[in-house]
Amino acid sequence: MRGGTPFAGVVCLREVPFEAHFTPAREVGWRLAPEHWGKGYATEGARGALQYAFAALRWDEVVAMTAVQNVRSERVMQRLGMTRDPADDFEHPKVEKGHALRRHILYRIRPSDSRQ
Ligand SMILES: CC(C)(COP(=O)(O)OP(=O)(O)OC[C@H]1O[C@@H](n2cnc3c(N)ncnc32)[C@H](O)[C@@H]1OP(=O)(O)O)[C@@H](O)C(=O)NCCC(=O)NCCS
């Protein structure tokens, strides 16, 4: 937008919109434009979203997921204090079978785990 602030990205809270072994569940997600990576914005935004999910919405658990290869996103999950059980790994039902990004990891966090 002319004269507007450049768009940096999004952090969202939502119901997981597909069925898997861990659903129904609620997730936190993020996506930033590459020029805004490496500045801590994703972690800061997601930490605020988790605080809101637990304190205001009273959610009892939040998950986050990403393709196995997405190490940057996994590091955000770890910085948030989320934990992974490899037994939770899954094939994402909305990614085509055989696609390299189909295998996903799942991280979870509960209010009592929060470092906030
Ligand atoms: C996932 C994604 C948001 C991660 O971005 P990121 O920049 O690595 O994460 P953060 O915004 O939390 O920034 C953390 C980095 O900023 C650095 N940093 C620099 N200044 C900082 C500051 N003042 N405060 C905190 N961190 C800072 C940290 O050291 C860290 O770098 P490191 O991982 O190399 O140690 C980004 O890669 C992305 O949008 N990817 C595409 C979309 C995507 O994969 N979405 C998730 C799918 S589920």
The ligand as an SDF file (V2000), in Angstrom:
LIG
                    3D

 48 50  0  0  0  0  0  0  0  0999 V2000
    9.6840  -19.6970   10.3410 C   0  0  0  0  0  0  0  0  0  0  0  0
   10.1860  -18.2820   10.2410 C   0  0  0  0  0  0  0  0  0  0  0  0
    9.1020  -17.2980   10.6410 C   0  0  0  0  0  0  0  0  0  0  0  0
   11.3760  -18.2000   11.2230 C   0  0  0  0  0  0  0  0  0  0  0  0
   12.0160  -16.9520   11.1490 O   0  0  0  0  0  0  0  0  0  0  0  0
   13.2820  -16.6590   12.0810 P   0  0  0  0  0  0  0  0  0  0  0  0
   13.7910  -15.3410   11.6740 O   0  0  0  0  0  0  0  0  0  0  0  0
   14.2350  -17.8060   12.0530 O   0  0  0  0  0  0  0  0  0  0  0  0
   12.6700  -16.6400   13.5580 O   0  0  0  0  0  0  0  0  0  0  0  0
   12.5490  -15.4170   14.5590 P   0  0  0  0  0  0  0  0  0  0  0  0
   11.7830  -14.3100   13.9350 O   0  0  0  0  0  0  0  0  0  0  0  0
   12.0620  -15.9580   15.8480 O   0  0  0  0  0  0  0  0  0  0  0  0
   14.0590  -14.9210   14.6890 O   0  0  0  0  0  0  0  0  0  0  0  0
   14.9890  -15.6720   15.4270 C   0  0  0  0  0  0  0  0  0  0  0  0
   16.3720  -15.3900   14.9140 C   0  0  0  0  0  0  0  0  0  0  0  0
   16.5960  -13.9940   15.0080 O   0  0  0  0  0  0  0  0  0  0  0  0
   17.8280  -13.7740   15.7420 C   0  0  0  0  0  0  0  0  0  0  0  0
   17.7060  -12.4470   16.3850 N   0  0  0  0  0  0  0  0  0  0  0  0
   18.3340  -11.3450   15.9320 C   0  0  0  0  0  0  0  0  0  0  0  0
   18.0020  -10.2950   16.6930 N   0  0  0  0  0  0  0  0  0  0  0  0
   17.1360  -10.7420   17.6380 C   0  0  0  0  0  0  0  0  0  0  0  0
   16.4690  -10.1270   18.7270 C   0  0  0  0  0  0  0  0  0  0  0  0
   16.6060   -8.8210   18.9850 N   0  0  0  0  0  0  0  0  0  0  0  0
   15.6570  -10.8750   19.4930 N   0  0  0  0  0  0  0  0  0  0  0  0
   15.5220  -12.1870   19.2710 C   0  0  0  0  0  0  0  0  0  0  0  0
   16.1350  -12.8500   18.2380 N   0  0  0  0  0  0  0  0  0  0  0  0
   16.9470  -12.1160   17.4380 C   0  0  0  0  0  0  0  0  0  0  0  0
   17.9250  -14.9690   16.6420 C   0  0  0  0  0  0  0  0  0  0  0  0
   19.2400  -15.1820   17.0580 O   0  0  0  0  0  0  0  0  0  0  0  0
   17.4380  -16.0850   15.7260 C   0  0  0  0  0  0  0  0  0  0  0  0
   18.4340  -16.4440   14.8150 O   0  0  0  0  0  0  0  0  0  0  0  0
   19.0000  -17.9590   14.7820 P   0  0  0  0  0  0  0  0  0  0  0  0
   17.8380  -18.8830   14.6330 O   0  0  0  0  0  0  0  0  0  0  0  0
   19.9090  -17.9440   13.6070 O   0  0  0  0  0  0  0  0  0  0  0  0
   19.6720  -18.1370   16.0890 O   0  0  0  0  0  0  0  0  0  0  0  0
   10.6200  -17.9470    8.8230 C   0  0  0  0  0  0  0  0  0  0  0  0
   11.7050  -18.7760    8.4920 O   0  0  0  0  0  0  0  0  0  0  0  0
    9.4810  -18.1200    7.7990 C   0  0  0  0  0  0  0  0  0  0  0  0
    8.5590  -17.3220    7.6820 O   0  0  0  0  0  0  0  0  0  0  0  0
    9.5560  -19.1970    6.9930 N   0  0  0  0  0  0  0  0  0  0  0  0
    8.5900  -19.4470    5.9280 C   0  0  0  0  0  0  0  0  0  0  0  0
    7.2280  -19.8060    6.4400 C   0  0  0  0  0  0  0  0  0  0  0  0
    7.2210  -20.9620    7.3680 C   0  0  0  0  0  0  0  0  0  0  0  0
    8.0870  -21.8220    7.2860 O   0  0  0  0  0  0  0  0  0  0  0  0
    6.2420  -20.9730    8.2580 N   0  0  0  0  0  0  0  0  0  0  0  0
    6.0860  -22.0250    9.1950 C   0  0  0  0  0  0  0  0  0  0  0  0
    5.3860  -23.1720    8.5620 C   0  0  0  0  0  0  0  0  0  0  0  0
    4.6400  -24.0810    9.8100 S   0  0  0  0  0  0  0  0  0  0  0  0
  1  2  1  0
  2  3  1  0
  2  4  1  0
  2 36  1  0
  4  5  1  0
  5  6  1  0
  6  7  2  0
  6  8  1  0
  6  9  1  0
  9 10  1  0
 10 11  2  0
 10 12  1  0
 10 13  1  0
 13 14  1  0
 14 15  1  0
 15 16  1  0
 15 30  1  0
 16 17  1  0
 17 18  1  0
 17 28  1  0
 18 19  1  0
 18 27  1  0
 19 20  2  0
 20 21  1  0
 21 22  1  0
 21 27  2  0
 22 23  1  0
 22 24  2  0
 24 25  1  0
 25 26  2  0
 26 27  1  0
 28 29  1  0
 28 30  1  0
 30 31  1  0
 31 32  1  0
 32 33  2  0
 32 34  1  0
 32 35  1  0
 36 37  1  0
 36 38  1  0
 38 39  2  0
 38 40  1  0
 40 41  1  0
 41 42  1  0
 42 43  1  0
 43 44  2  0
 43 45  1  0
 45 46  1  0
 46 47  1  0
 47 48  1  0
M  END
$$$$
